[in-house]
Amino acid sequence: MSKKPATVQSPASFEEAMAELQQLVTQMEAGELALEASIAAYKRGSELVKYCLAQLDKVDSQVKILEGDMLKPFVADEGQE
């Protein structure tokens, strides 16, 4: 009998992914997890980071399309340096 890999539920939104990631980080930093649970949390955290990065890339692309030629590099005012 072969085991099927566990299906990982994708977050519903960027905000949900960030909240879950923050919870995992808090648990790991507090030392609340056993070794196996820490490894699973690290793996899930990696998946959440990839998801968040993909969402940010999508939004960045959408902004570039919407703004078109209006995008200009940010230059700080000389008086604020």
GIUR-V328088 format. One record per backbone hydrogen bond with DSSP energy under -1.0 kcal/mol. CO is the residue of the C=O (numbers start at 1). NH is the residue of the N-H. Records with the same first field share a line. If there is no record, write none. Layout:
CO->NH ; NH
//
This chain:
13->17
14->18
15->19
16->20
17->21
18->22
19->23
20->24
21->25
22->26
23->27
24->28
25->29
26->30
27->32
34->38
35->39
36->40
37->41
38->42
39->43
40->44
41->45
42->46
43->47
44->48
45->49
46->50
47->51
48->52
49->53
50->54
51->55
52->56
53->57
54->58
55->59
56->60
57->61
58->62
59->63
60->64
61->65
62->66
63->67
64->68
67->70
68->71
77->80
//
